[in-house]
Amino acid sequence: MIRETLAHIATGYLAATAEPFTGHPMAAYIRDDAAKSIADAVGDEGYIYKGSPGQGIWADVPWIAVFDPAVTTTATREYYVVYLFSADMQRVHLCLAQGTTKVREDFGTKTHDALLRYAGIMRDRLPAAPPRFSAGPAELHGHTTLARDYEPSVVFSADYTIAALPPEETLQADLKDMLRLYAMLAARGGRDNLEESANGDGNDAAGDTIVERRRYRRHRKIERNSKAAKRAKQIHGYICQCCGFDFAAVYGEAGAEYIEAHHLTPLSELPEDVPVAQDPKTDFAVLCANCHRMIHRKDTPKTVDGLRALPGVASLIGALRGLDGRRRVP
């Protein structure tokens, strides 16, 4: 239950911080039980759930976060959904917020300016956010640099007073709506500069419109950052399922276990407001760099079978089959 979890932390945390951190039951509760409670409320195994009471010492602002692995798996970078407790434990804020550590590394004394600027970009991409969510910084009253950085990192928040927490149904509805915003933001480019080329090298593989660029960026993040994508390579092997190219056969040890994962859902069908399915067995194929690039290119076939049927690919398959007996071209 979300309500019981939030109340348990808020009413016991300050007393816990007067005691040694290592091995403390409250620290273990936040890391394990609290994270599991939020996972149970969401009921989606595609997310990663983590709680943090601090690293080695008690944090001013403990948190429980939900990460989309296609966006980030850590609270130090990108953006995610998180419960942030105020340092006085009087309030808790359900937030769509940014990781601050990487921003501080990049911007130093201008960290807050950068976080506010990024938050503005992200809000502009979510004009239909529920009116009950507040825009802008949260008041956390922390004293450490990290706790103070959390405040301007907030894009949207639902703010609760611990003494008058809403009913469980309201808390669950707010969490699910915040996760919908999270998914929508990922689909719309997050903090990325979509005015640049979709792939950053001047050769736009996704198309010319902002919508196409958004979809391409999201697709590539799924393919590069997902644990499911890594697992897909283990399941499907390391030989291109389109042309049969085997990096290990050509490059030897340097090419061992190298291949790219391709998410099979077409770019046009990626939903904006829900997490994308990432079953490593059924939702991915493995492709060499050339085939992967071509399948994303505008006006080329968008399925592995369609790409394989192109005359030039058929000729390439034949040539590769003749190189050695290790080819396993479908």
C-alpha positions as CSV (number, residue, x, y, z in Angstrom):
1,M,0.0,0.0,0.0
2,I,1.5,3.4,-1.0
3,R,-0.2,5.3,1.8
4,E,1.2,3.0,4.5
5,T,4.6,3.1,3.0
6,L,4.8,6.8,2.8
7,A,3.5,7.3,6.3
8,H,5.9,4.7,7.7
9,I,8.9,6.4,6.3
10,A,7.8,9.9,7.2
11,T,6.9,9.1,10.8
12,G,10.0,7.1,11.5
13,Y,12.8,8.6,9.4
14,L,14.0,11.5,11.7
15,A,14.3,9.2,14.7
16,A,16.2,6.7,12.6
17,T,18.7,9.4,11.5
18,A,19.8,9.8,15.1
19,E,21.1,6.2,15.0
20,P,23.9,4.6,13.0
21,F,23.1,4.2,9.3
22,T,24.8,0.9,8.6
23,G,22.4,-2.0,9.0
24,H,19.5,0.2,10.2
25,P,16.0,-1.3,9.7
26,M,14.7,2.0,8.2
27,A,17.4,2.1,5.6
28,A,16.6,-1.5,4.7
29,Y,12.9,-0.7,4.6
30,I,13.4,2.1,2.1
31,R,15.6,0.1,-0.2
32,D,13.6,-3.1,-0.2
33,D,10.0,-3.0,1.2
34,A,9.2,0.6,0.1
35,A,10.5,-0.1,-3.5
36,K,8.5,-3.3,-3.6
37,S,5.4,-1.5,-2.3
38,I,5.5,0.9,-5.2
39,A,6.2,-1.9,-7.7
40,D,3.2,-3.8,-6.4
41,A,1.0,-0.7,-6.8
42,V,2.2,-0.1,-10.4
43,G,2.1,-3.8,-11.4
44,D,4.4,-3.3,-14.4
45,E,7.6,-5.4,-14.4
46,G,9.1,-3.3,-17.2
47,Y,10.1,-0.6,-14.8
48,I,12.9,-0.6,-12.3
49,Y,12.0,0.4,-8.7
50,K,14.6,1.7,-6.2
51,G,14.5,3.4,-2.8
52,S,17.4,5.3,-1.2
53,P,17.9,6.4,2.4
54,G,21.4,7.7,1.4
55,Q,24.8,6.4,0.5
56,G,26.8,5.5,3.6
57,I,25.1,8.3,5.6
58,W,21.5,9.3,6.0
59,A,20.2,11.5,3.2
60,D,18.4,14.8,3.9
61,V,15.8,13.8,1.3
62,P,15.2,10.0,1.0
63,W,13.4,8.9,-2.1
64,I,11.6,6.0,-3.9
65,A,12.0,6.1,-7.7
66,V,10.5,4.4,-10.8
67,F,12.9,4.2,-13.8
68,D,12.0,3.3,-17.4
69,P,15.2,1.4,-18.4
70,A,15.0,2.9,-21.9
71,V,15.5,6.3,-20.3
72,T,17.7,5.6,-17.3
73,T,18.4,3.1,-14.6
74,T,19.9,5.5,-12.2
75,A,18.8,8.6,-10.3
76,T,22.0,10.5,-11.3
77,R,21.0,11.3,-14.9
78,E,18.1,11.8,-17.3
79,Y,14.6,11.8,-15.8
80,Y,12.2,9.5,-13.8
81,V,9.2,9.4,-11.5
82,V,10.1,9.7,-7.8
83,Y,8.7,10.3,-4.3
84,L,10.8,12.9,-2.6
85,F,10.4,13.4,1.1
86,S,10.9,16.9,2.5
87,A,13.8,17.1,5.0
88,D,11.4,17.8,7.9
89,M,9.3,14.8,7.0
90,Q,6.2,17.0,6.9
91,R,5.5,16.5,3.2
92,V,6.2,14.0,0.4
93,H,6.2,15.0,-3.3
94,L,5.4,12.6,-6.2
95,C,7.5,14.1,-9.0
96,L,8.5,13.8,-12.6
97,A,12.0,14.9,-11.9
98,Q,15.5,15.0,-13.4
99,G,18.7,13.3,-12.3
100,T,21.0,16.0,-11.0
101,T,24.5,14.5,-10.6
102,K,25.4,14.6,-14.3
103,V,23.9,18.1,-14.7
104,R,26.1,19.3,-11.8
105,E,29.1,17.7,-13.4
106,D,28.4,19.5,-16.6
107,F,27.2,22.9,-15.3
108,G,28.8,23.4,-11.9
109,T,27.6,26.6,-10.3
110,K,24.9,27.0,-13.0
111,T,23.3,23.7,-12.2
112,H,20.0,25.2,-11.0
113,D,19.7,27.4,-14.1
114,A,20.3,24.3,-16.3
115,L,17.8,22.2,-14.4
116,L,15.1,24.9,-14.6
117,R,15.8,25.3,-18.3
118,Y,15.5,21.6,-18.9
119,A,12.3,21.4,-16.8
120,G,10.8,24.1,-19.0
121,I,11.5,22.2,-22.1
122,M,10.0,19.1,-20.7
123,R,6.8,20.9,-19.5
124,D,6.4,22.4,-23.0
125,R,6.3,18.8,-24.3
126,L,3.5,17.9,-21.8
127,P,0.9,20.6,-22.3
128,A,-1.9,18.2,-21.3
129,A,-0.6,17.4,-17.8
130,P,-3.4,17.0,-15.3
131,P,-4.2,20.4,-13.6
132,R,-3.9,18.9,-10.1
133,F,-0.1,18.5,-10.7
134,S,2.0,21.5,-9.8
135,A,4.6,22.8,-12.3
136,G,8.0,23.8,-11.1
137,P,10.3,23.4,-8.2
138,A,9.3,21.5,-5.0
139,E,10.1,22.8,-1.5
140,L,12.2,20.1,0.2
141,H,14.1,22.2,2.8
142,G,17.3,20.1,2.5
143,H,20.7,21.4,3.5
144,T,23.1,19.3,1.3
145,T,24.0,20.3,-2.2
146,L,22.2,17.2,-3.5
147,A,19.0,17.9,-1.6
148,R,19.0,21.5,-2.8
149,D,19.6,20.3,-6.4
150,Y,16.5,18.2,-6.3
151,E,14.2,21.2,-6.0
152,P,14.7,22.8,-9.4
153,S,14.9,19.4,-11.0
154,V,11.1,18.9,-10.7
155,V,9.0,19.1,-13.8
156,F,5.6,18.3,-12.3
157,S,4.6,17.2,-8.8
158,A,1.7,16.1,-6.7
159,D,2.3,17.4,-3.2
160,Y,1.0,15.6,-0.1
161,T,1.0,16.6,3.6
162,I,1.9,13.6,5.7
163,A,-0.6,14.4,8.4
164,A,-3.4,14.3,5.8
165,L,-2.4,11.8,3.1
166,P,-5.0,11.2,0.5
167,P,-6.8,7.8,0.3
168,E,-5.0,4.9,-1.3
169,E,-7.1,5.1,-4.5
170,T,-6.0,8.8,-5.0
171,L,-2.3,8.0,-4.5
172,Q,-2.5,5.1,-6.9
173,A,-4.3,7.2,-9.5
174,D,-1.8,10.0,-9.2
175,L,1.1,7.6,-9.6
176,K,-0.3,6.0,-12.7
177,D,-1.0,9.5,-14.2
178,M,2.5,10.6,-13.4
179,L,3.9,7.4,-15.1
180,R,1.7,8.2,-18.2
181,L,3.4,11.7,-18.3
182,Y,6.8,9.9,-18.0
183,A,6.0,7.6,-20.9
184,M,4.7,10.5,-23.0
185,L,7.8,12.6,-22.3
186,A,10.0,9.8,-23.4
187,A,8.0,9.5,-26.6
188,R,8.3,13.2,-27.2
189,G,12.0,13.5,-26.9
190,G,12.6,14.1,-23.2
191,R,15.2,16.8,-22.9
192,D,16.8,16.2,-26.3
193,N,17.2,18.9,-28.8
194,L,15.0,17.7,-31.6
195,E,16.1,20.5,-33.9
196,E,19.3,18.5,-34.5
197,S,19.4,15.6,-36.9
198,A,17.7,12.5,-35.5
199,N,20.9,10.5,-35.4
200,G,23.3,13.4,-34.8
201,D,25.5,12.8,-37.9
202,G,23.6,14.8,-40.5
203,N,22.1,11.7,-42.2
204,D,18.5,11.6,-41.0
205,A,17.5,8.0,-40.9
206,A,14.1,8.6,-39.3
207,G,12.6,11.3,-41.5
208,D,12.2,15.0,-41.6
209,T,9.4,15.8,-39.2
210,I,9.6,16.4,-35.4
211,V,7.3,13.4,-34.8
212,E,9.5,11.1,-36.8
213,R,12.6,12.3,-35.0
214,R,10.9,11.8,-31.6
215,R,10.0,8.2,-32.6
216,Y,13.4,7.5,-33.9
217,R,15.2,8.8,-30.8
218,R,12.9,6.8,-28.6
219,H,13.4,3.6,-30.6
220,R,17.1,3.9,-30.5
221,K,17.1,4.5,-26.8
222,I,15.1,1.3,-26.3
223,E,17.6,-0.6,-28.4
224,R,20.7,0.9,-26.8
225,N,19.7,1.2,-23.1
226,S,17.4,-1.7,-22.5
227,K,18.3,-4.7,-20.5
228,A,15.9,-6.6,-22.7
229,A,17.9,-5.6,-25.7
230,K,21.1,-7.1,-24.1
231,R,19.2,-10.2,-23.3
232,A,17.8,-10.4,-26.9
233,K,21.4,-10.7,-28.2
234,Q,22.0,-13.6,-25.9
235,I,18.8,-15.3,-27.1
236,H,19.1,-14.6,-30.8
237,G,22.8,-14.9,-31.1
238,Y,25.4,-12.6,-32.8
239,I,24.8,-13.2,-36.5
240,C,22.6,-10.7,-38.4
241,Q,19.1,-12.1,-38.9
242,C,18.8,-10.2,-42.1
243,C,22.0,-10.7,-44.2
244,G,23.8,-13.3,-42.0
245,F,26.9,-11.2,-41.4
246,D,29.0,-12.6,-38.5
247,F,31.4,-10.0,-36.9
248,A,33.4,-12.7,-35.2
249,A,34.0,-14.6,-38.4
250,V,35.3,-11.4,-40.1
251,Y,37.0,-9.6,-37.3
252,G,38.0,-12.5,-35.1
253,E,38.2,-11.9,-31.3
254,A,37.5,-8.1,-31.8
255,G,34.1,-9.0,-33.3
256,A,33.1,-11.7,-30.8
257,E,29.6,-11.2,-29.4
258,Y,29.0,-8.0,-31.3
259,I,25.7,-7.3,-32.9
260,E,23.0,-4.6,-32.6
261,A,19.5,-5.2,-31.2
262,H,16.5,-3.9,-33.2
263,H,13.1,-3.3,-31.6
264,L,10.5,-4.8,-33.9
265,T,7.6,-2.5,-33.2
266,P,7.4,-0.1,-36.1
267,L,8.2,3.5,-35.3
268,S,4.7,4.6,-36.3
269,E,3.2,2.2,-33.8
270,L,5.2,3.3,-30.7
271,P,2.5,4.5,-28.2
272,E,3.1,7.8,-26.4
273,D,1.5,7.2,-23.1
274,V,2.4,3.6,-22.1
275,P,5.8,1.8,-21.7
276,V,6.9,-0.1,-24.8
277,A,6.8,-3.9,-24.6
278,Q,10.4,-5.3,-24.3
279,D,10.2,-9.0,-24.4
280,P,13.7,-10.0,-25.5
281,K,12.5,-13.1,-27.3
282,T,9.6,-11.7,-29.3
283,D,10.1,-7.9,-29.5
284,F,13.6,-7.8,-30.8
285,A,15.7,-9.0,-33.7
286,V,19.5,-8.8,-34.0
287,L,21.0,-7.0,-37.0
288,C,24.4,-5.9,-38.3
289,A,25.1,-2.2,-38.3
290,N,24.3,-1.9,-42.0
291,C,21.0,-3.7,-41.9
292,H,20.0,-1.9,-38.7
293,R,20.7,1.5,-40.2
294,M,18.8,0.6,-43.4
295,I,15.7,-0.7,-41.6
296,H,15.4,2.7,-39.9
297,R,16.0,4.7,-43.0
298,K,13.2,6.5,-44.6
299,D,11.4,4.8,-47.5
300,T,13.0,1.3,-46.9
301,P,11.2,-1.8,-45.7
302,K,10.5,-1.7,-42.0
303,T,10.6,-5.5,-41.4
304,V,13.4,-7.9,-41.4
305,D,11.7,-10.1,-44.0
306,G,11.0,-7.0,-46.2
307,L,14.6,-5.9,-46.0
308,R,15.9,-9.4,-46.7
309,A,13.8,-9.5,-49.9
310,L,15.6,-6.6,-51.5
311,P,17.6,-7.9,-54.5
312,G,20.9,-6.5,-53.3
313,V,20.4,-8.1,-49.9
314,A,19.6,-11.5,-51.5
315,S,22.9,-11.3,-53.4
316,L,24.8,-10.4,-50.2
317,I,23.3,-13.4,-48.4
318,G,24.5,-15.6,-51.1
319,A,28.0,-14.2,-51.0
320,L,28.2,-14.5,-47.2
321,R,27.0,-18.1,-47.3
322,G,30.0,-18.9,-49.5
323,L,32.5,-17.5,-47.0
324,D,32.4,-20.3,-44.4
325,G,30.1,-22.8,-42.9
326,R,29.2,-20.8,-39.8
327,R,26.6,-18.6,-41.6
328,R,23.1,-19.1,-40.3
329,V,21.0,-17.0,-42.6
330,P,17.3,-17.6,-42.0
